[in-house]
């Protein structure tokens, strides 16, 4: 009898099943979602993708690919974060838990660099946390407590940039957190005042009031936030999907407040890094001087 062909390792570049999964996750929700027709189309996309993924999401090999692609897209295509939040909410509870655990790891990495070039990545990751809370995947109170903890630790920018995408903040029910940001900007982060004004305008504008024009003007001036990705249409689609599916949604996942801790190197490690940097710099300068002298 013919020998069995070895099974391809999941995730290899020549694995068509893995490539198909990645492509499906990348393209879901593409295009503008406008009005009731757009919401219905998105609903069909979300339910269709869940059905196509089928058992792949719970497979040891391909489940990791689904989770990795979904998380990478959610943290790279910020304007589609609501789409990916809704998709996570439609997946089995065990898969939701695994995705949240992977997201926690990504947040830890982002917070470790949040004082420098990682600030924008921290903001994007926190925005996805907000979308997962909007879809009742994460416990809202735990997330708000964590965001407040970050503000108290001085990480104002990323929280400020993520907050407008939290539905309860747009509804005006997170006054304490907004007040903490107000105080932080006034007392120690005056350099963020223009950004905070834009965020506040966005928060007020998304409540459906007459200040939407003010929000749009602030955003165009600051160029800090993408326009909302038809959040209300996505919310409608997700709500109808849950209703028509008939399954009872799982309880929101709790979030440990210790996760929202900014890890900084201890002084001994920091001193060692500076020492190594100075030594490397001195060696490089000496090398350049030697080459210059030798012509």
C-alpha positions as CSV (number, residue, x, y, z in Angstrom):
1,X,0.0,0.0,0.0
2,X,1.1,3.6,-0.7
3,X,2.7,5.3,2.3
4,X,0.7,7.9,4.0
5,X,1.7,11.5,3.2
6,X,3.0,13.3,6.3
7,X,0.6,15.9,7.8
8,X,1.7,19.5,7.2
9,X,2.5,21.4,10.3
10,X,-0.1,24.0,11.0
11,X,1.0,27.5,10.1
12,X,3.5,26.6,7.5
13,X,3.6,28.9,4.5
14,X,2.6,26.0,2.2
15,X,-0.4,25.0,4.3
16,X,-3.5,26.1,2.3
17,X,-5.8,25.6,5.2
18,X,-3.8,27.9,7.5
19,X,-3.5,30.5,4.7
20,X,-7.3,30.4,4.1
21,X,-8.0,30.9,7.8
22,X,-5.7,34.0,7.9
23,X,-7.2,35.5,4.8
24,X,-10.8,35.1,6.1
25,X,-9.9,36.8,9.4
26,X,-8.1,39.6,7.6
27,X,-11.0,40.5,5.2
28,X,-14.0,40.1,7.6
29,X,-15.7,43.5,8.0
30,X,-13.9,45.2,5.1
31,X,-15.7,48.0,3.4
32,X,-17.9,50.7,4.9
33,X,-20.8,49.5,7.2
34,X,-23.6,52.0,6.8
35,X,-27.1,51.9,8.2
36,X,-29.4,48.9,8.7
37,X,-28.4,47.3,5.4
38,X,-24.7,47.5,6.3
39,X,-25.4,46.1,9.8
40,X,-27.3,43.2,8.3
41,X,-24.4,42.5,5.8
42,X,-21.9,42.5,8.7
43,X,-24.0,40.2,10.8
44,X,-24.1,37.7,7.9
45,X,-20.3,38.0,7.6
46,X,-19.7,37.4,11.3
47,X,-22.0,34.4,11.5
48,X,-20.7,33.0,8.2
49,X,-17.1,33.3,9.4
50,X,-17.9,31.5,12.6
51,X,-19.5,28.7,10.7
52,X,-16.7,28.4,8.2
53,X,-14.1,28.3,11.0
54,X,-16.1,25.6,12.6
55,X,-14.0,23.2,14.6
56,X,-10.8,24.9,13.6
57,X,-11.1,27.4,16.4
58,X,-11.0,24.5,19.0
59,X,-8.3,22.5,17.2
60,X,-4.9,22.4,18.9
61,X,-3.0,23.3,15.8
62,X,-5.4,25.5,13.8
63,X,-7.0,27.1,16.8
64,X,-3.7,28.8,17.6
65,X,-3.6,30.1,14.0
66,X,-7.2,31.5,14.3
67,X,-6.4,33.2,17.7
68,X,-3.1,34.6,16.4
69,X,-4.5,36.0,13.2
70,X,-7.5,37.5,15.0
71,X,-5.4,39.2,17.7
72,X,-2.8,40.4,15.1
73,X,-5.6,42.0,13.0
74,X,-7.4,43.5,16.0
75,X,-4.2,45.2,17.1
76,X,-3.1,46.2,13.6
77,X,-6.3,47.3,12.0
78,X,-7.5,49.6,14.8
79,X,-10.5,50.8,12.8
80,X,-11.9,47.2,12.6
81,X,-11.4,46.5,16.3
82,X,-15.3,46.5,16.9
83,X,-15.6,43.8,14.2
84,X,-13.0,41.6,15.8
85,X,-14.5,42.2,19.3
86,X,-17.9,41.0,17.9
87,X,-16.2,38.0,16.3
88,X,-14.5,37.0,19.6
89,X,-17.9,37.3,21.4
90,X,-19.4,34.8,18.9
91,X,-16.7,32.1,19.4
92,X,-16.9,29.3,22.1
93,X,-16.2,30.4,25.7
94,X,-13.0,28.3,25.8
95,X,-11.7,30.1,22.7
96,X,-12.6,33.5,24.2
97,X,-10.6,32.7,27.3
98,X,-7.6,31.6,25.2
99,X,-7.7,34.8,23.1
100,X,-8.0,37.0,26.3
101,X,-5.0,35.3,27.8
102,X,-3.0,35.9,24.6
103,X,-4.2,39.6,24.7
104,X,-2.9,39.8,28.3
105,X,0.6,38.8,27.1
106,X,0.5,41.4,24.4
107,X,-0.6,44.1,26.9
108,X,2.3,43.2,29.2
109,X,4.7,43.7,26.3
110,X,3.1,47.0,25.3
111,X,3.1,48.4,28.8
112,X,6.8,47.5,29.2
113,X,7.6,49.9,26.4
114,X,4.7,52.3,27.0
115,X,6.9,55.1,28.2
116,X,8.6,55.2,24.8
117,X,7.9,54.1,21.3
118,X,5.4,51.5,22.5
119,X,2.8,54.1,23.7
120,X,0.8,53.8,20.5
121,X,0.8,50.0,20.6
122,X,-0.4,50.2,24.2
123,X,-3.3,52.4,23.1
124,X,-4.3,50.1,20.3
125,X,-4.2,47.0,22.6
126,X,-6.2,48.9,25.2
127,X,-8.7,49.8,22.6
128,X,-9.3,46.2,21.8
129,X,-9.9,45.6,25.5
130,X,-12.6,48.3,25.3
131,X,-14.2,46.5,22.4
132,X,-14.2,43.2,24.2
133,X,-15.9,44.9,27.2
134,X,-18.4,46.4,24.8
135,X,-19.3,42.9,23.6
136,X,-19.5,41.6,27.1
137,X,-16.5,39.3,26.7
138,X,-14.6,41.1,29.5
139,X,-15.9,42.4,32.8
140,X,-16.5,46.1,32.3
141,X,-15.8,47.1,36.0
142,X,-12.5,45.2,36.0
143,X,-11.4,47.0,32.8
144,X,-12.3,50.4,34.1
145,X,-10.5,49.8,37.4
146,X,-7.4,48.7,35.4
147,X,-7.5,51.8,33.2
148,X,-7.8,54.0,36.3
149,X,-4.8,52.2,37.7
150,X,-2.8,53.0,34.6
151,X,-3.7,56.7,34.8
152,X,-2.7,56.8,38.5
153,X,0.7,55.3,37.4
154,X,1.2,58.1,34.9
155,X,0.2,56.2,31.7
156,X,-2.2,58.9,30.5
157,X,-1.7,58.9,26.8
158,X,-2.7,55.3,25.9
159,X,-5.7,55.3,28.2
160,X,-6.9,58.6,26.8
161,X,-6.6,57.4,23.2
162,X,-8.5,54.1,24.0
163,X,-11.3,55.5,26.2
164,X,-13.5,57.0,23.4
165,X,-14.1,53.5,22.1
166,X,-15.5,52.2,25.4
167,X,-19.3,52.3,25.0
168,X,-20.0,53.1,28.6
169,X,-17.7,56.1,28.4
170,X,-19.4,57.3,25.3
171,X,-22.7,57.0,27.2
172,X,-21.3,59.3,29.9
173,X,-21.2,56.7,32.7
174,X,-17.5,56.7,33.4
175,X,-17.3,60.1,35.0
176,X,-14.7,59.0,37.7
177,X,-12.2,57.8,35.1
178,X,-12.7,60.9,32.9
179,X,-12.1,63.1,36.0
180,X,-8.9,61.2,36.7
181,X,-7.7,61.9,33.2
182,X,-8.7,65.5,33.5
183,X,-6.7,65.9,36.7
184,X,-3.7,64.0,35.3
185,X,-3.6,66.2,32.1
186,X,-3.9,69.4,34.1
187,X,-1.3,68.5,36.8
188,X,1.4,66.7,35.0
189,X,0.7,66.1,31.3
190,X,-0.1,69.5,29.9
191,X,1.6,68.3,26.7
192,X,-1.4,66.0,26.1
193,X,-4.0,68.8,26.5
194,X,-4.8,69.0,22.8
195,X,-5.1,65.3,22.5
196,X,-7.4,65.1,25.5
197,X,-9.6,67.9,24.1
198,X,-10.0,65.8,20.9
199,X,-10.8,62.7,23.0
200,X,-13.4,64.6,25.1
201,X,-15.0,66.0,21.9
202,X,-15.1,62.5,20.5
203,X,-16.7,61.1,23.7
204,X,-19.4,63.8,23.6
205,X,-19.9,63.5,19.8
206,X,-20.5,59.8,19.9
207,X,-23.4,60.3,22.4
208,X,-25.4,61.5,19.4
209,X,-25.6,65.1,20.5
210,X,-25.1,68.3,18.5
211,X,-21.4,68.4,19.1
212,X,-20.5,65.8,16.5
213,X,-19.2,68.6,14.3
214,X,-17.0,69.7,17.2
215,X,-15.7,66.2,17.5
216,X,-14.9,66.0,13.8
217,X,-13.1,69.3,13.8
218,X,-11.0,68.3,16.8
219,X,-10.1,65.0,15.1
220,X,-9.2,66.6,11.8
221,X,-7.0,69.1,13.7
222,X,-5.2,66.6,16.0
223,X,-5.2,63.6,13.6
224,X,-5.1,61.3,16.6
225,X,-8.1,59.1,16.3
226,X,-9.5,57.3,13.2
227,X,-13.1,58.0,12.5
228,X,-15.4,55.5,14.3
229,X,-15.8,52.3,12.2
230,X,-19.6,52.5,12.2
231,X,-19.7,51.4,15.8
232,X,-23.4,51.6,16.2
233,X,-24.1,49.4,13.1
234,X,-21.6,46.8,14.3
235,X,-23.3,46.8,17.8
236,X,-26.7,46.3,16.1
237,X,-25.4,43.4,14.0
238,X,-23.8,41.8,17.0
239,X,-26.9,42.2,19.2
240,X,-29.1,40.6,16.5
241,X,-26.6,37.8,16.0
242,X,-26.7,36.9,19.6
243,X,-30.5,37.0,19.6
244,X,-31.0,34.8,16.5
245,X,-28.4,32.3,17.6
246,X,-30.4,31.6,20.7
247,X,-27.4,30.5,22.8
248,X,-27.0,32.0,26.3
249,X,-23.8,34.1,26.3
250,X,-21.2,33.2,28.8
251,X,-20.4,35.4,31.8
252,X,-17.8,38.1,31.1
253,X,-14.3,37.1,31.8
254,X,-12.7,38.8,34.9
255,X,-9.5,40.8,34.6
256,X,-6.9,40.8,37.4
257,X,-6.0,44.4,38.2
258,X,-2.3,43.3,38.6
259,X,-2.3,43.0,34.8
260,X,-2.5,46.8,34.5
261,X,0.9,47.4,36.0
262,X,3.7,49.2,34.3
263,X,6.9,47.1,34.5
264,X,10.0,49.1,34.6
265,X,13.6,47.8,35.0
266,X,15.1,48.0,38.5
267,X,17.8,50.5,39.0
268,X,20.6,47.9,38.9
269,X,19.4,46.6,35.5
270,X,19.0,50.1,34.2
271,X,22.5,51.1,35.4
272,X,23.9,48.0,33.6
273,X,22.1,48.9,30.4
274,X,23.5,52.4,30.5
275,X,27.0,51.2,31.3
276,X,26.8,48.7,28.3
277,X,25.4,51.5,26.1
278,X,28.3,53.9,27.0
279,X,30.9,51.2,26.5
280,X,29.5,50.3,23.1
281,X,29.3,54.0,22.1
282,X,32.8,54.6,23.2
283,X,34.1,51.6,21.2
284,X,32.2,52.8,18.1
285,X,33.6,56.3,18.3
286,X,37.1,54.9,18.8
287,X,36.6,52.7,15.7
288,X,35.5,55.7,13.6
289,X,38.5,57.8,14.8
290,X,40.9,55.0,13.9
291,X,39.4,54.7,10.4
292,X,39.6,58.5,9.9
293,X,43.2,58.6,11.0
294,X,44.1,55.8,8.6
295,X,42.4,57.6,5.7
